[in-house]
Amino acid sequence: MIPQAILMFGLLLSLLAPGGGAAAPPEPDAAALLEQGDVFEWVQHGTPEESVILELPTEAFGTVIYQIQPATGEILARYAVEGTPLADGTRRQPRLRRVGDGYLCGGHSFLLRDGVLARLPLDADALEIDAILDLVQDGAGGVYLLAATEPGGQAVLPPVGNEVLYLTADGAVQTVLSRQYRLDLTDLSWQEGQLYLRYEGYPGKQGAAWAVTREYLLEPSGASPSIRVVHMGFPDDVYWSFSSDEAFRAYVQSQVEAEQQRLNDLGIGVTSPEPEVPADAQVVYRYQEGTAAESVIYQWVVGPVTEIRQMEPQSGRVLAKFTVPCWQQPNLSAPFARTLDHASDAGCWGTAGFYRFQDGLLTCATDRPLVKVLPLDDGGAYLLSYTDDYIPVAEATVEFGNYGNEVLHLWPDGSVTTALPGTPHLEFSDLAMQDGTLLLIDSFGREIDPYVKRYLLEREGAQPQLRVYSIRATDNEYAAHLDDPEGFQASLQAAEQQRLNDLGIGVP
């Protein structure tokens, strides 16, 4: 055993090490950790060897979480969770707590993977998540997460979340229930292959006279989830206010129907059976994965929306479905239907967005309208899109969707960032890669100028940097400068680069 004084002295030396922020504590041996740490939970791996999860809190750093096998002294896992600095120079010590199938500590989420504690790969800032409130495993390596997306929302009693995410086994994050519906939830559960949502507390942020329990069944279905109210519960005070059991049951049923109607009005309820695929529905793609049964991607426009559905043609089973609203732009007098116009084994895309196949199922990578998709070797893609105030039609054409002014970056983990924000000063018709750098191509400008312009996106994000790669003029333009065609070409590139630099999107 290492005496406590020696352990704390080593810890102090580590915290005083140079580097600016709080340094993680040193690595003591397992025996010292078992003596000094706070035991949180014992874990049985299904073998004779047990392990223990414990915390080592320190005022100078925060908390370090260990998983140790006492019998062997092996440290299976170690995670340092830095605490929030306090006014007195110390740091708050975040504590580990059990939530659903996992653990939370200081904004970090953990699960047992094959008996070993693992931190989930979540970027809360990129996902605009304020806190994870609950997490459950689906038995197939994926995890459902209940997220709070409003700062301070978890301070309400009880803490509420309003977005449900799915973390796939390979680390990609998908939205199962969007925050846009503002459905307050407190916890999740996975039962017999189905996801249940639950709210228990005072509806209206404690504005009600009594507590209520609501339980929902969620059928994850991409952009248009279906939620069924399966139960509502009330405290005994409410029950005793009715003259009979029949009167109370009738009241509960009326409340279930009212809540179901509220969800239906939001567009996330269950209002009717699945509509039949019309005879004139367009077949977008026939997908065959290995020896699995073939599936077909259909789409059809009905009223103000486009229905997209992946089905097994033999059984008629719906594998995935999406509802995409029409696109209304300020510069157009009428909305136009958003559809999938291109397809391959990499996925389907068009003005309806980009939909990829994952484990044989069609999933929505983004519902932004797209002009071009450039798949990358790492599993991500660059996406040419356009902003709400932009008409995606070049003057030389009459077809929607062949010009864009915004570039998105779809990363291998499924997250989407803006590589080049929309600007009225540039527009593009194609994307390519040039020695590992994105090449943006403007084949003919909005004013039908006789040039093909190519730009290298040397830095993407909020402050992008574009370098003019080449400007090729038509033969007629070159013919007017036969005395010095190379000088003419150089002057075109220099003038365009100066224009970009003046706009603040060029290169230093």
N, C-alpha and C positions, 0 to 999 in steps of 0.2 A: 504493500500500500504506500502511496505517496502522501506524506503529511499535507494537511490543508495549507499550511504556511508556504510550503514549496510550490504547491499548485497555484496559489494566488500570486506568488512572486513571479513565476513564469508567465502568468497571465498579464501581470503589470508590464513586464518587459515587452511583451507582444503589443500591447496597447500603446506603448510609447514609441513604437517603431516609426520611422519616417514614412510619409506617403500621404498626408493630408487628412483622410477620413479615418474612421475607427477601424483598426486592424482586427481581423478575426483572431480569437483566442488560439493558443498553441494546442497541439495534439497530445494530451496526456494519455496514459495507458488506460485500458478498460477498467482495471481494478480501481483506479482513482476516480474515474467517471462514475462507476457504480456507487462509490462512497459519497461523492460530492454532488452528483446530479439529482434532480427531482424525477422519480420514476413516474411516468405517465401511463404506460400500458404494457402489459405482457402480451407477446405474440407467439402463438403456436403455429409452426410452419407445416404441420402434418408429419413431422419427423420427431424423433426424441429430443432434438435440440430446440430449446425455447430461446426466444430473444426478448429484449426489453427495449422499449422506447423511452428515452428520458430527456430532460431539458437541463441545460446548464446556463442559468441567467446571470448576467453581469451588468452592473450599472454603467460600465465604461464602453460596452459594445452593444449589448442587446441580449439575444438568446441563441445558443447553439443547441441543435437537436441531434441526438445520437441514437442509433440502433445497434445494440451490442448483444452478442451471444455470451452469456456469463460462463458457460461450461468451457468454451474454447478461448475466450478473451478476444474474439474477432470483432472488430468494428465494421458492421455491415453497411452503415450509411452515416453521413455527417452533413448537416446543412446549417450554415450560419445565417441568421435572420437579424439584420441590423435594426436597432431600435431608433426611434425618433429622438433627436437631440432635445434636451430640456434646458431651461434657463440656467440651472445651477451647474451646467457642464456635464451632467450625467445623461444617460439615455434611457428611454422607456424600455422596459423588458417585455416584449410581446410574448404571450403564452400560447402554448399549443392547446387546441381544443378539438374534440371529436365532432364532425359534422357529416351526417349521412354515412356514406361508405368511406369517407376520407377524413382528412385533418386540415385545419387551417391554423396559420400562425403569421401574424404581421403582414397580411396581404398575400401570403404564399399558400398554395394548395398542394396537398400531398395525398398519395394513395399507396397502398401496399401492392406492389407488382411482384408476383411470384414470391411473396413473403418478405420482400425487401422494400423499405420505405423509399418512394420516388417522388420527386417534385414535378408537378405538371408544367409543361412548357407553355405558359400563358403570358402574353404581353398585355397587361391590363390597360396600359396607356393607349396602345394601338387599337384595342377593342373598345375603348372608351367605357371601361368598367370601373366602377368605384369600389366594388367588393364582390367576392363570391360568398354566397350565403348557404349553399347546399350543393352536394355533388353525389351522384349515384352511378354505379357501373351497370352496363347492360349485359354483361356476361360474354361479350364478343370483343373485349379489349377497348371499347369506347366508354366515354364518361359523359353524362349529362350534367350540366352546370346551371345553377340558378344564380343569375347575376343581378346586382343592383347597379343601375346606370345613372343615378342621380346623386351627386355628392350630398352626404348627410342623410340619405334615405334610410340607411341601415341604423341610424340613431333612433328611428321611430320604434316604439314598442307595440307589437313585435317588429323586428327588422323585416322589410319587404323588398323583394326583387321584382323586376318586370321584364326580364329577358331570359330565355332559355337557350343555351348553347350546347353544341355537341362536339366534344373533342374526340376525333377518330384515333384509332390505334397508332396511326403514323404521325399524329401531331397536328393535323389540319383542324381548323375550327369552323363549324357551320352554325348558322342561326336557325334554330328550330321554331322559336316563338319570338317575334321581333318586339323590341321595346316600344314601337309605335302604337301598339294596342293598349299600353299602360294597364295591363292586367296585374294587380297586386298578388304576389305569391309569397309563401313563407317556407315551403319545403317541397321536395320531390320524392318519388318512390318508384321503383321498378318492380312490377309484379307480373309474373307469367308472360313475359315478353312484351309488356306494354308500359308506357310511361304515364304516371299519374301526377297531377299537380295539386297543390293544397294551399289553402289560406286559412289560418286560424288567428283570430284577433278581432279587433274592433274596426269594422269597415269605415272608410272615410277618415283614416288617420286618427282613430280613437274618438271620432265624433258621434258614434252610435251609442245607444243606451245599453246595449248588451253585446257580448262577444258572439261571434258566428264562425262556423266551420264550413268551408266550401271545398269540395273535392271534384276534380275534373279528370277526364281521360283525354289525353292528347294523342292525335294521330299525326305524327310528323309527316308533312307532305310538301316540303319546300316553301315556296312563296305564299301558299295559302293553307295554313294549318287548320285542322278541324278539331274543335274542342267540344266535348260533351259533358254536361253537368251530371255527375253520378250521385252526389249526396250533398245535403246541407244539414248542418247540425246547429242546435240552439241550446242554451243552458236550461237548467231545471226551472228557473224563474219564469221563463217563457212557457214551458210545458204546463206548469201549474196554473197559468192564466187562462187556459182553455177548459171548457166544461167537460170534454170527453176526449178519449184517444182519437176518435174519428175526426173531431174538429181540429185537433193538433196536426194529424197527418195531412188533412186537407190544406192546412196553412203551409206546412212544409212543402207539399207538392206545388202550391201556388208560387212559393218562393223559388223553387227549382225551375219552374216554367218561366218565371220572370227573368231569372239570371240567364237561362238558355236563350231567351229572346234578346237579351242585351248582347250576348256574344254573337248571335245571328246578325244583329244590326251592325256590329263591328266588322262583319265579314269573316269571322273566325269560328262560327258556330257550325252546327249540323242542321241544315234546313231541308234537304231533300236527298234522295238517292243520287248516285253518280249519273250524270247525263250520258246517254248513249253517244258513241262516236258516230258522227254523221257520215253518210255515204260519201260526201264530197270532201271529207277531211284530207288534208295533205299528209302524205308520208314523208317525213323529213329524213329519216335514216333507219336502216335495218342493222341492228347491233348484234354481233355474235361474239361471245367471250369464251374462248376455249371450246369445251364440249357442252357448255351450258345452253339452255334453250334460247332460241332467238327471241329478241324483243324488238318492238317497233316504236319509233318516236312519231307521234301524230301531232298535228296542230290544226286548229280551225278558229276562225273569228266568229264570235257570237256577241252581238251587241257591242258594248264598249270595251270588251276584253278579248284577248287571245288565249285559248285553252291549249296547253302543252301537256302531253301525256305519254308516258312510257308504259307499254303494255306487252303482255305475252299473248301473241295472236291465237294460240291454240286454246288456252284456258280463259282468256279475257281478263286475267288478273292485272290490276293496275299496280305497277311497281313504283311509279313516281308521277306527280302531277304538279302543275304550276299554272297560275292565272296571272297574266301580264296585262295591265291596263293600257289603253291607247295612249299615245303620246300627243299632248297638246302643247304646241310651242307658241310663244307670243307673236311670232312673225307669220304664223299660218292661220288662215281663217277657220280651218276644221282640223280635228285630230286625225292622225293616221294610225292604222293598226301596226303594232310592233310584232315582228315575226322572226323565225329562225330561217336564215337564207343560205347557210353553208353548214356542211356536216362532214365528219370523218370519225375515225376511231378516237381521235383526240377530243372530240366533243362537237356540240352544235352551237352556232352563234349567228348573230344578226342584230337587228334593232331591238329584239326582245332580250338581249344580253348574251352571256356566255355560260353554257351548261356542259359540264364534264362528266365522264363516266368514272365512278369510283366503286370498286368491287361490283361492277356490273350495273350499278344504279346511276341514273342521271341526277346530278346535283347542280345547284345554281352557284356558280363562282361569283357572278355579279349580274344584276339586272339592268345595268347601264346600257343604253343603246350603243352598239359597236359598228364600226366601219371595217376594221381589219383586226385579225388576231394573229400574232406572231409567237408560236410556241417556242419555248427555250429548252435546252438540253437538261436543265436542272428540274424540270417539271413545272416551272412557272410559265409566264407568258407576258408579252407586252400587248396592250389593247388600245386601239385607236378609237376614241369616242368623241363626243362633242357636248358642249354645255347647253343649258336650257334655252339660251337666247340665240343659238346658232342654227342656221338652216343648213342641213347636211347635203346640199345639192350644189354642184358646180354649174356655172351658167351654161356650159357646153352640154349638159346632160339634163335628163328629166327624171332620173331615178333617185329615190331616196337612199341615203346611206353610203355614198361613195366618197365623201370628204369629211374630215373631222378636224377639230382644233384642240383636242385634249388627249393626252396619253396617260394611261393607267398601267401600273405594274402589278401583275398577279404573281405573288411569291409562292414557292413550293408548299408552304404551310397553309395556303388558302387565303391569306390576308391580301388586301388590295390597297395600294397606296397610289398617290398621284405623282407620276414621273415628270409630267410637264403640264402645269395648269393651263386651262383654256385661255386663249388670248385672241383678240380680234386682229392681231398683227401677223398671224401665221395660220396656215391650214395645210393639211397633208392628205395624200391619197394612198400612201403605202408605207410599210415598215420593213426594215431588213436589219441584219447584223453585219458589222464591218469590224473584223478583228476584235470581237468581244464588246463592241460599243454599239448602241442603238443608232441606226441610220434612219432619219425621217425624210420622206420623199414627197415633194410637191411637183406632180407631173405637169400640171397647167394651173396657173393661179386663177383666182376668182375673176380677174379682169382679162383672162385668156391671154396673158403675156406669153411670148414665144420662148419660154425657158423651162428647163427641168432643173429644179433646185434640190440639192441634197444637203442635209445637216447632220452633224454628229452631236448626240446628247451626251456631253462629257460629264455633266453632273445633273442628277435628277432631284426633284423635291420642290420645296417652297422657293428656293433660289436657284433655278436651273441655269446651266451654262451650255449654250449652243455654239458650235463652230461650223462655219460654212465648209462643207467637204468639196462640193463642185457645183458649178452652174453651167449647164449645157444649153446653148442657144440653138434655134432651128437653122437649117441651111440658109434660109433667106437672110437671117440676121448676120450670119457669118459672112455671107457674100458681100454685105455692105462694108465689111472691114477686112477685105482680102489682103490689104497691105500689112496688117498686124493682127491676125486672129488670136495669137497667144496673148498679146497685150490686152486685147479686148476682153478675152476670158478672164484675165487677172483683174482687170478693172471692175468687171461685174462682181467677182467674188469679194474684192475689197470693199466695194460700196455696200454690198449686202451684209458683210460682217460688221461694218461700221454702224449700219442701221440696227442690227441686233445689239451691239454694244450700247448704243444710245438708249435703247429700250430697257437696258439692265438685264438682258438675258443672253448676252454674248459672253466672250471670254476676256479676262483681264489683259 
